[in-house]
Amino acid sequence: MSAVPLSLPRPVPLQRFRAPKKNIPQTPAERSRILERCRAYVALHAPVPPLPTEDLKVHADRLVEEIGCDPVYRDYIGVLLNNEMWRESLASVPFERRLLLLPKCLRVESKCPAPFDEFGLLCKQCGLCSIQDLQTEAERLGYAVLVAEGSAIVMSLIQTGKIEAIVGVSCLSVLERAFPYMEAAAIPGVAVPLLQDDCIDTTVDLDWVWDYIHLTSEDQTRRLDLSLLRDEIDFWFTPMNLDLILGTAEGRSEKIAREWLSRAGKRWRPFLTVAAYQALRTSPGAPLPDDLRKVALAVECFHKASLIHDDIEDNDAARYGEKTLHEEHGVAVALNVGDLLIGEGYRLLASCQAGAAQKAEMLRIAAEGQRELCRGQGAELCWARQPVPLSSLEVLDIFRKKTAPAFSVALKLGAVYAGQLDAVDEVLTAYSEALGIAYQIRDDLSDLGAGGETNDIAGLRPSLVLAVAHERAANDQKTVLDAHWRRSGSADPARIESLFLELEADQRCADLLERYKEQAIRSLADLDNANLKGLLRRVLGKIFNDTEIKGWCKEVQQTAPAAEPVLAGATHP
């Protein structure tokens, strides 16, 4: 396979795989679920900030009981409740009257070249940690930014009258000390807790920080409940609703196709179609038009058809924990059902109530996406006839062609239906490419280990983890991995996976996953539409926090004595 014109995105902070402290939920999915419950609680009970600490603890205790989670999370939940109480107030404050307060412990202490002055750390933009990206983006928006410890500086800034809201990142222990100062100041303040409390080389849920930094009242989708939206879309794929949208099934092939559409699946692609439409329509958040279901369903028809064909081409026996369609009904029937679903997708687009020009544009987008997807799958199939080791860039290019087109089609069809594609076409292309590659990397990582749904090693499919491991290997390791690439080796999957661990290929791929997620966020930087910018940023967090990489990547718990803060501020030394 010849070289491909793809380069890695600009490096982003190194991911340090370390378990959170016991008073912080352990996984992004768990933290995301608790956040959603906090938002629902505040929406229902409408507590008015600022709340005294003791009152906040009462609410936190009540929610701990409702959720049924470990009481050790009470302080964490209290922080999230306080954030949600201030969320709308923060949104109304102009960026240039906000302060972003970051802790210096986000830096990689052993390698950080930044000096300090009386106001805190002076970032040298080395790219080793998240401080650079957060500071650069916040200052671009108009924020004042401090990488400092102590409330004295913060209180002096508040007293000038130039700061009307604070977005802070800190550990729970320091947030508890800082809370009385924020309560006394009575200005909107939200905080994202660090995932460790040991004051060195810490990490944070960057998706949440980005969300709070960009929160603005101009984004009319900020109150949109993405979980409810996804549930509504799932309901469209029940057998009854499929018959309402598609008409009564005629013949066995159509019945099999409907059954396949209603089977389990994440349905992110129709979700993206509806999200793009919601953000770009003139009245975001209003009830969805019934006709939009046809466009969303068309997107899933194309996707489910591609899965049928992929399973045949890859000779996979299971999907969604059940037999694949060709295992259940035979290859010939499965091929025909896949082709039928492609036809159904185009029929649905042609029959929707959009204008003639819009329909033509939707059909063009779907056809070009289908073509690009087949080119990516074709590159993999041609490789399989004469398998040789692929570089990580070559594997990423296959991902770009195989996975990104479906996301691009989904988003652009929603934009066309809203009548707004021309203004956002280039941004959606860039966002989809980064999202698609990140999604496929996440799938590669999720497939590893005993809990993986499929096994790329046993299936002898190109894998980014395998490509990275091969690039890092030497001597006997190189020989084993080279033979596996060429399908001439006898190493079992467990042996190959052990090499992945030895070569830290999993950690490298997890870092690349974060790079492409970050690239997707960066692609939105120059987007003028606040609704689309905010919603797509939240969608990214929803997609990647909804499903967990289940315990395969090793986490290294590093312990360090927690330093006692010198001042009770929003950061710590």
C-alpha positions as CSV (number, residue, x, y, z in Angstrom):
1,M,0.0,0.0,0.0
2,S,1.4,3.4,-1.0
3,A,1.8,6.3,1.4
4,V,-1.2,8.3,2.2
5,P,-1.6,12.1,2.6
6,L,-2.5,12.1,6.3
7,S,-0.6,13.6,9.2
8,L,-1.2,13.4,12.9
9,P,-2.9,16.4,14.6
10,R,-0.9,18.8,16.7
11,P,0.1,17.0,20.0
12,V,-2.1,17.6,22.9
13,P,-1.5,16.9,26.6
14,L,-0.1,13.5,27.5
15,Q,-2.7,11.2,29.0
16,R,-1.5,9.9,32.4
17,F,-3.4,6.7,33.2
18,R,-4.0,7.1,36.9
19,A,-6.9,6.0,39.0
20,P,-9.0,8.8,40.5
21,K,-9.1,9.2,44.3
22,K,-11.8,7.2,46.0
23,N,-14.0,10.3,46.5
24,I,-14.3,10.8,42.7
25,P,-16.2,8.4,40.4
26,Q,-13.8,6.2,38.6
27,T,-14.9,6.4,35.0
28,P,-15.9,9.2,32.6
29,A,-19.3,7.4,31.9
30,E,-20.0,7.3,35.7
31,R,-19.1,10.9,36.1
32,S,-21.2,11.9,33.2
33,R,-24.2,10.0,34.5
34,I,-23.9,11.7,37.9
35,L,-23.6,15.1,36.2
36,E,-26.9,14.4,34.3
37,R,-28.6,13.5,37.6
38,C,-27.3,16.7,39.2
39,R,-28.7,18.8,36.3
40,A,-32.1,17.1,36.5
41,Y,-32.2,17.7,40.3
42,V,-31.4,21.4,39.9
43,A,-34.0,21.7,37.1
44,L,-36.6,20.1,39.3
45,H,-35.9,21.8,42.7
46,A,-34.5,25.1,41.5
47,P,-32.3,25.9,44.5
48,V,-31.2,29.5,44.4
49,P,-27.5,30.3,44.7
50,P,-25.4,31.2,46.6
51,L,-26.2,28.5,49.1
52,P,-24.4,28.2,52.4
53,T,-22.2,25.1,52.6
54,E,-24.4,23.3,55.1
55,D,-27.5,23.8,52.8
56,L,-25.6,22.6,49.8
57,K,-24.6,19.4,51.8
58,V,-28.2,18.8,52.5
59,H,-29.0,18.8,48.8
60,A,-26.0,16.6,48.0
61,D,-27.0,14.1,50.7
62,R,-30.5,14.0,49.3
63,L,-29.2,13.3,45.7
64,V,-26.8,10.7,46.9
65,E,-29.8,8.8,48.4
66,E,-31.8,9.3,45.2
67,I,-29.0,8.0,43.0
68,G,-28.1,5.3,45.4
69,C,-24.4,6.0,44.9
70,D,-21.5,5.7,47.4
71,P,-21.9,8.4,50.1
72,V,-18.1,9.1,49.6
73,Y,-19.1,11.1,46.5
74,R,-21.2,13.6,48.5
75,D,-18.6,16.5,48.2
76,Y,-18.2,15.8,44.5
77,I,-21.9,15.9,43.9
78,G,-22.1,19.1,46.0
79,V,-19.6,20.8,43.6
80,L,-21.7,19.7,40.6
81,L,-24.9,20.9,42.1
82,N,-23.3,24.3,42.8
83,N,-22.1,24.4,39.2
84,E,-25.6,23.7,37.9
85,M,-27.2,26.4,40.1
86,W,-24.8,29.0,38.7
87,R,-24.8,27.6,35.1
88,E,-27.3,30.0,33.6
89,S,-25.8,33.0,35.5
90,L,-22.4,32.1,34.1
91,A,-23.8,31.9,30.6
92,S,-25.1,35.5,30.8
93,V,-21.7,37.0,31.7
94,P,-19.5,38.1,28.8
95,F,-16.3,36.2,28.2
96,E,-14.2,39.3,28.8
97,R,-15.6,39.6,32.4
98,R,-14.8,36.0,33.4
99,L,-11.7,34.5,35.0
100,L,-10.4,31.1,34.3
101,L,-8.4,29.8,37.2
102,L,-6.1,26.7,36.6
103,P,-4.0,24.8,39.0
104,K,-0.3,24.5,38.3
105,C,-0.5,20.8,39.2
106,L,-2.0,20.1,35.7
107,R,1.6,20.5,34.3
108,V,4.0,17.6,33.9
109,E,6.2,18.8,36.8
110,S,9.3,16.9,35.9
111,K,9.4,18.4,32.4
112,C,7.6,21.8,32.7
113,P,9.9,24.7,31.6
114,A,7.5,27.4,32.9
115,P,8.8,29.9,35.5
116,F,6.6,31.6,38.2
117,D,6.1,35.2,39.1
118,E,3.9,36.8,41.8
119,F,0.8,36.0,39.8
120,G,1.5,32.3,39.2
121,L,2.9,30.1,36.4
122,L,4.0,31.7,33.1
123,C,3.1,29.0,30.5
124,K,5.8,28.4,27.9
125,Q,3.4,26.7,25.4
126,C,5.4,23.5,25.3
127,G,2.3,21.3,24.7
128,L,3.1,18.8,27.4
129,C,-0.1,19.5,29.4
130,S,-3.6,20.8,29.1
131,I,-2.7,24.3,30.5
132,Q,-1.5,25.6,27.1
133,D,-4.7,24.7,25.2
134,L,-7.1,25.9,27.9
135,Q,-5.3,29.2,28.4
136,T,-4.9,29.9,24.7
137,E,-8.6,29.3,24.0
138,A,-9.8,31.2,27.0
139,E,-7.7,34.2,26.2
140,R,-8.9,34.1,22.6
141,L,-12.4,34.3,23.9
142,G,-11.5,37.3,26.2
143,Y,-11.0,35.6,29.6
144,A,-8.5,36.6,32.2
145,V,-6.5,33.5,33.0
146,L,-4.4,32.7,36.1
147,V,-2.4,29.6,36.7
148,A,-2.0,30.3,40.4
149,E,-2.7,29.2,43.9
150,G,-4.5,31.2,46.6
151,S,-7.7,33.1,47.0
152,A,-5.9,36.4,47.7
153,I,-5.2,37.1,44.0
154,V,-8.7,36.0,43.1
155,M,-10.4,38.2,45.7
156,S,-8.4,41.2,44.7
157,L,-9.5,40.7,41.1
158,I,-13.1,40.4,42.2
159,Q,-12.8,43.6,44.2
160,T,-11.7,45.5,41.1
161,G,-15.2,44.9,39.7
162,K,-13.7,43.6,36.4
163,I,-14.4,39.9,37.1
164,E,-18.1,38.9,37.3
165,A,-17.7,35.1,37.0
166,I,-15.2,32.4,37.6
167,V,-14.5,29.0,36.0
168,G,-12.1,27.1,38.2
169,V,-10.3,23.8,38.1
170,S,-9.1,22.3,41.4
171,C,-9.1,19.3,43.8
172,L,-12.0,18.7,46.1
173,S,-10.1,19.6,49.2
174,V,-9.2,23.1,48.0
175,L,-12.7,23.7,46.5
176,E,-14.1,23.0,50.0
177,R,-11.7,25.7,51.5
178,A,-12.5,28.1,48.7
179,F,-16.3,27.8,48.8
180,P,-16.9,30.3,51.6
181,Y,-15.0,33.0,49.6
182,M,-17.0,32.3,46.5
183,E,-20.2,32.3,48.6
184,A,-19.2,35.7,50.1
185,A,-18.4,37.2,46.7
186,A,-21.9,36.0,45.4
187,I,-20.6,35.9,41.8
188,P,-21.3,33.0,39.5
189,G,-18.6,30.4,40.0
190,V,-18.3,26.9,38.5
191,A,-15.6,24.4,39.3
192,V,-14.3,21.2,37.6
193,P,-12.8,18.9,40.2
194,L,-9.4,17.3,39.5
195,L,-9.4,13.6,39.3
196,Q,-6.5,13.2,41.8
197,D,-5.7,15.1,45.0
198,D,-2.0,14.4,45.2
199,C,-0.9,17.8,43.9
200,I,1.4,16.6,41.1
201,D,0.8,15.6,37.4
202,T,-3.0,15.7,37.9
203,T,-5.7,15.3,35.3
204,V,-9.2,16.6,34.8
205,D,-12.3,15.9,32.6
206,L,-11.3,18.2,29.8
207,D,-14.7,17.9,28.1
208,W,-16.3,19.6,31.1
209,V,-13.8,22.4,31.2
210,W,-14.2,23.1,27.5
211,D,-18.0,23.2,28.0
212,Y,-17.9,25.7,30.9
213,I,-15.3,27.9,29.2
214,H,-17.5,28.2,26.1
215,L,-20.9,28.4,27.9
216,T,-22.8,31.4,26.6
217,S,-26.4,32.5,26.5
218,E,-26.0,32.9,22.7
219,D,-26.1,29.1,22.5
220,Q,-29.8,28.4,22.6
221,T,-29.2,24.7,22.7
222,R,-27.4,24.8,26.0
223,R,-30.4,23.5,27.9
224,L,-31.1,20.7,25.4
225,D,-31.1,17.3,27.2
226,L,-29.0,15.1,24.9
227,S,-30.0,11.9,26.8
228,L,-33.7,12.6,26.2
229,L,-33.0,13.4,22.6
230,R,-31.2,10.1,22.1
231,D,-34.0,8.2,23.8
232,E,-36.5,9.8,21.5
233,I,-34.5,8.8,18.5
234,D,-34.2,5.2,19.8
235,F,-38.0,5.2,20.0
236,W,-38.2,5.8,16.3
237,F,-36.6,2.4,15.7
238,T,-39.2,0.4,17.4
239,P,-41.1,-2.0,15.0
240,M,-44.3,0.1,15.3
241,N,-42.6,3.3,14.4
242,L,-40.6,1.8,11.6
243,D,-43.8,0.6,10.0
244,L,-45.3,4.1,10.4
245,I,-42.3,5.8,8.7
246,L,-41.5,3.1,6.1
247,G,-44.9,1.7,5.4
248,T,-46.0,-1.9,5.9
249,A,-43.3,-4.4,5.1
250,E,-43.9,-6.5,2.1
251,G,-42.2,-9.9,1.9
252,R,-39.6,-11.7,3.9
253,S,-36.6,-9.5,2.9
254,E,-38.3,-6.3,4.1
255,K,-39.2,-7.9,7.4
256,I,-35.6,-9.0,7.9
257,A,-34.5,-5.5,7.1
258,R,-36.9,-4.0,9.6
259,E,-35.8,-6.4,12.3
260,W,-32.1,-5.5,11.6
261,L,-32.9,-1.8,11.9
262,S,-34.6,-2.3,15.2
263,R,-31.8,-4.3,16.7
264,A,-29.4,-2.9,19.3
265,G,-27.0,-0.3,18.2
266,K,-25.7,3.1,19.4
267,R,-27.5,5.0,16.6
268,W,-25.1,7.9,16.9
269,R,-25.5,8.8,13.2
270,P,-29.2,9.6,13.3
271,F,-28.5,11.3,16.6
272,L,-26.0,13.6,14.8
273,T,-28.5,14.3,12.0
274,V,-31.1,15.5,14.5
275,A,-28.5,17.4,16.6
276,A,-27.3,19.3,13.6
277,Y,-30.8,20.2,12.6
278,Q,-31.7,21.3,16.1
279,A,-28.7,23.6,16.3
280,L,-29.2,25.1,12.8
281,R,-33.0,25.5,12.8
282,T,-34.5,28.9,13.6
283,S,-36.1,27.7,16.8
284,P,-33.7,25.3,18.6
285,G,-35.3,23.1,21.1
286,A,-38.8,23.2,19.6
287,P,-40.6,19.9,18.9
288,L,-39.0,18.0,16.0
289,P,-40.9,17.8,12.8
290,D,-42.2,14.3,12.0
291,D,-40.7,14.4,8.6
292,L,-37.2,14.7,10.1
293,R,-37.5,11.0,11.1
294,K,-37.2,10.0,7.4
295,V,-33.8,11.8,7.1
296,A,-32.6,10.3,10.4
297,L,-33.8,6.8,9.5
298,A,-32.2,7.1,6.0
299,V,-28.8,7.7,7.8
300,E,-29.3,4.5,9.9
301,C,-30.3,2.5,6.8
302,F,-27.0,3.4,5.1
303,H,-25.1,2.5,8.3
304,K,-26.8,-0.8,9.0
305,A,-26.3,-1.8,5.3
306,S,-22.6,-1.1,5.7
307,L,-22.5,-3.3,8.8
308,I,-24.1,-6.2,7.0
309,H,-21.6,-6.0,4.2
310,D,-18.7,-5.5,6.5
311,D,-19.6,-8.6,8.5
312,I,-19.7,-10.7,5.4
313,E,-16.4,-9.2,4.1
314,D,-14.7,-9.7,7.5
315,N,-16.4,-13.1,8.1
316,D,-17.6,-12.0,11.5
317,A,-20.0,-14.3,13.3
318,A,-21.5,-12.0,16.0
319,R,-22.7,-8.4,16.3
320,Y,-24.6,-6.8,19.2
321,G,-24.1,-10.1,21.1
322,E,-26.1,-12.0,18.5
323,K,-25.5,-13.8,15.2
324,T,-24.6,-11.6,12.3
325,L,-27.2,-11.4,9.5
326,H,-25.3,-13.7,7.2
327,E,-24.8,-16.3,9.9
328,E,-28.5,-16.2,10.6
329,H,-29.9,-16.1,7.1
330,G,-27.0,-16.9,4.8
331,V,-24.7,-14.7,2.7
332,A,-27.1,-14.3,-0.3
333,V,-30.0,-13.1,1.8
334,A,-27.8,-10.8,3.9
335,L,-26.3,-9.2,0.8
336,N,-29.8,-8.6,-0.6
337,V,-31.0,-7.1,2.7
338,G,-28.0,-4.8,2.8
339,D,-28.7,-3.6,-0.8
340,L,-32.4,-3.2,0.1
341,L,-31.5,-0.9,3.1
342,I,-29.4,1.3,0.8
343,G,-32.4,1.6,-1.5
344,E,-34.6,2.4,1.5
345,G,-32.2,5.2,2.5
346,Y,-32.4,6.9,-0.8
347,R,-36.2,6.4,-1.0
348,L,-36.6,8.1,2.4
349,L,-34.5,11.1,1.4
350,A,-36.4,11.4,-1.9
351,S,-39.8,11.3,-0.1
352,C,-39.1,13.8,2.6
353,Q,-40.8,17.2,2.5
354,A,-37.7,19.2,1.7
355,G,-37.5,21.4,-1.4
356,A,-36.3,19.9,-4.7
357,A,-32.9,21.6,-4.4
358,Q,-32.5,20.3,-0.8
359,K,-33.4,16.7,-1.9
360,A,-30.9,16.8,-4.7
361,E,-28.2,18.0,-2.3
362,M,-29.1,15.3,0.3
363,L,-28.9,12.6,-2.4
364,R,-25.6,13.9,-3.6
365,I,-24.1,14.0,-0.1
366,A,-25.4,10.4,0.6
367,A,-24.0,9.1,-2.7
368,E,-20.6,10.7,-2.2
369,G,-20.4,9.4,1.4
370,Q,-21.3,5.9,0.2
371,R,-18.5,6.1,-2.4
372,E,-15.9,7.3,0.1
373,L,-16.9,4.6,2.6
374,C,-16.5,1.9,-0.1
375,R,-13.1,3.3,-1.1
376,G,-11.9,2.9,2.5
377,Q,-13.4,-0.6,2.9
378,G,-11.9,-1.5,-0.5
379,A,-8.4,-0.4,0.6
380,E,-8.7,-2.8,3.5
381,L,-10.0,-5.6,1.4
382,C,-7.3,-5.2,-1.2
383,W,-4.7,-5.2,1.6
384,A,-6.2,-8.5,2.9
385,R,-5.3,-10.3,-0.3
386,Q,-1.6,-9.5,0.1
387,P,-1.2,-8.4,3.7
388,V,1.8,-6.5,4.7
389,P,2.5,-4.3,7.8
390,L,0.8,-1.0,7.7
391,S,2.0,2.2,9.3
392,S,-0.1,4.0,11.8
393,L,-0.8,6.7,9.3
394,E,-2.0,4.2,6.7
395,V,-4.4,2.6,9.3
396,L,-5.6,6.1,10.2
397,D,-6.3,6.8,6.6
398,I,-8.4,3.7,6.3
399,F,-10.3,4.9,9.4
400,R,-10.8,8.3,7.8
401,K,-12.3,6.7,4.7
402,K,-14.3,4.0,6.4
403,T,-15.8,5.7,9.4
404,A,-15.7,9.5,8.9
405,P,-17.9,9.6,5.8
406,A,-20.9,8.2,7.8
407,F,-20.6,11.0,10.4
408,S,-20.2,13.6,7.7
409,V,-23.3,12.4,5.9
410,A,-25.3,12.4,9.1
411,L,-24.3,15.9,10.1
412,K,-24.6,17.4,6.6
413,L,-28.1,15.9,5.9
414,G,-29.3,17.6,9.1
415,A,-27.7,20.8,8.0
416,V,-29.3,20.6,4.5
417,Y,-32.7,19.9,6.0
418,A,-32.3,23.0,8.2
419,G,-31.3,25.0,5.1
420,Q,-27.9,26.0,6.5
421,L,-25.3,23.7,4.9
422,D,-23.4,26.4,2.9
423,A,-22.4,28.2,6.0
424,V,-21.1,25.2,7.9
425,D,-20.0,22.7,5.2
426,E,-16.2,23.0,5.7
427,V,-16.5,22.9,9.5
428,L,-18.7,19.8,9.4
429,T,-16.2,18.1,7.1
430,A,-13.2,18.8,9.4
431,Y,-15.2,17.9,12.5
432,S,-16.5,14.6,11.0
433,E,-13.0,13.5,10.0
434,A,-11.6,14.0,13.5
435,L,-14.7,12.5,15.1
436,G,-14.6,9.4,12.8
437,I,-11.0,8.7,13.4
438,A,-11.4,9.1,17.2
439,Y,-14.4,6.8,17.1
440,Q,-12.6,4.1,15.3
441,I,-9.5,4.3,17.6
442,R,-11.9,4.0,20.6
443,D,-13.4,0.9,18.9
444,D,-9.9,-0.6,18.4
445,L,-9.2,-0.1,22.1
446,S,-12.6,-1.4,23.2
447,D,-12.2,-4.6,21.1
448,L,-9.1,-5.6,23.0
449,G,-9.1,-8.1,25.9
450,A,-11.6,-10.8,26.9
451,G,-14.5,-8.2,27.2
452,G,-14.1,-7.0,23.6
453,E,-17.1,-7.5,21.3
454,T,-14.9,-8.5,18.3
455,N,-11.2,-9.4,18.1
456,D,-9.2,-7.7,15.4
457,I,-6.2,-9.9,16.2
458,A,-8.0,-13.2,15.7
459,G,-9.9,-11.6,12.7
460,L,-6.5,-10.6,11.2
461,R,-7.8,-7.0,10.5
462,P,-5.7,-3.9,10.4
463,S,-5.6,-2.3,13.8
464,L,-4.0,0.9,15.0
465,V,-2.8,-0.8,18.1
466,L,-1.1,-3.4,16.0
467,A,0.4,-0.7,13.7
468,V,1.8,1.2,16.7
469,A,3.2,-1.9,18.3
470,H,4.9,-2.9,15.1
471,E,6.5,0.5,14.7
472,R,7.8,0.4,18.3
473,A,8.9,-3.3,18.2
474,A,12.5,-4.6,17.7
475,N,14.2,-7.9,17.4
476,D,12.0,-10.9,18.4
477,Q,9.0,-8.6,19.1
478,K,9.2,-7.2,15.6
479,T,9.5,-10.7,14.1
480,V,6.3,-11.9,15.8
481,L,4.3,-8.8,14.9
482,D,5.6,-8.8,11.3
483,A,4.5,-12.4,10.9
484,H,1.1,-11.6,12.3
485,W,0.7,-8.7,9.9
486,R,1.5,-11.0,7.0
487,R,-0.7,-13.8,8.4
488,S,2.3,-16.2,8.4
489,G,2.7,-16.4,12.2
490,S,1.3,-18.7,14.8
491,A,1.1,-16.4,17.8
492,D,-2.2,-16.5,19.6
493,P,-4.2,-13.4,20.4
494,A,-3.1,-13.4,24.0
495,R,0.6,-13.3,23.0
496,I,0.0,-10.4,20.6
497,E,-1.9,-8.5,23.3
498,S,0.9,-9.0,25.7
499,L,3.2,-7.4,23.2
500,F,0.8,-4.4,23.0
501,L,1.2,-4.0,26.8
502,E,5.0,-4.4,26.7
503,L,5.3,-1.8,24.0
504,E,2.7,0.5,25.5
505,A,0.9,0.6,22.2
506,D,-2.4,0.9,24.0
507,Q,-1.3,4.1,25.8
508,R,-0.1,5.6,22.5
509,C,-3.5,4.9,20.9
510,A,-5.3,6.4,23.9
511,D,-3.2,9.5,23.4
512,L,-4.1,9.6,19.7
513,L,-7.7,9.2,20.7
514,E,-7.5,12.3,22.8
515,R,-5.6,14.2,20.0
516,Y,-8.4,13.5,17.5
517,K,-11.1,14.4,20.0
518,E,-9.2,17.7,20.6
519,Q,-8.9,18.2,16.9
520,A,-12.7,17.9,16.5
521,I,-13.1,20.6,19.2
522,R,-10.5,22.8,17.5
523,S,-12.3,22.5,14.1
524,L,-15.2,24.5,15.7
525,A,-13.0,27.4,16.7
526,D,-13.9,29.7,13.8
527,L,-17.6,28.7,13.7
528,D,-19.8,31.7,14.0
529,N,-23.0,29.7,14.9
530,A,-23.0,29.5,18.7
531,N,-25.8,26.9,18.7
532,L,-23.9,24.5,16.5
533,K,-20.6,25.1,18.1
534,G,-21.9,24.4,21.6
535,L,-24.0,21.4,20.6
536,L,-21.3,19.7,18.7
537,R,-18.9,20.2,21.6
538,R,-21.4,18.6,23.9
539,V,-22.2,15.8,21.4
540,L,-18.5,14.8,21.4
541,G,-18.5,14.4,25.2
542,K,-21.8,12.4,25.0
543,I,-20.4,10.0,22.4
544,F,-17.1,9.3,24.2
545,N,-18.4,9.4,27.8
546,D,-21.3,7.1,27.0
547,T,-19.3,4.0,26.4
548,E,-16.3,2.9,28.4
549,I,-13.0,1.3,27.3
550,K,-13.5,-1.6,29.7
551,G,-10.5,-2.0,31.9
552,W,-8.0,-3.1,29.3
553,C,-5.6,-0.1,29.4
554,K,-3.5,-0.3,32.5
555,E,-3.8,2.4,35.0
556,V,-0.8,3.3,37.1
557,Q,-1.7,4.7,40.5
558,Q,1.1,7.0,41.5
559,T,1.1,8.2,45.1
560,A,2.5,11.5,46.4
561,P,2.0,13.2,49.7
562,A,-0.7,15.8,49.4
563,A,0.7,19.2,50.1
564,E,-1.3,21.5,52.4
565,P,-2.5,24.6,50.6
566,V,-0.8,27.8,51.7
567,L,-3.9,29.8,51.0
568,A,-7.5,28.8,50.7
569,G,-7.9,29.5,47.1
570,A,-9.4,27.9,44.0
571,T,-6.1,26.1,43.2
572,H,-3.4,24.5,45.2
573,P,0.4,24.3,45.2
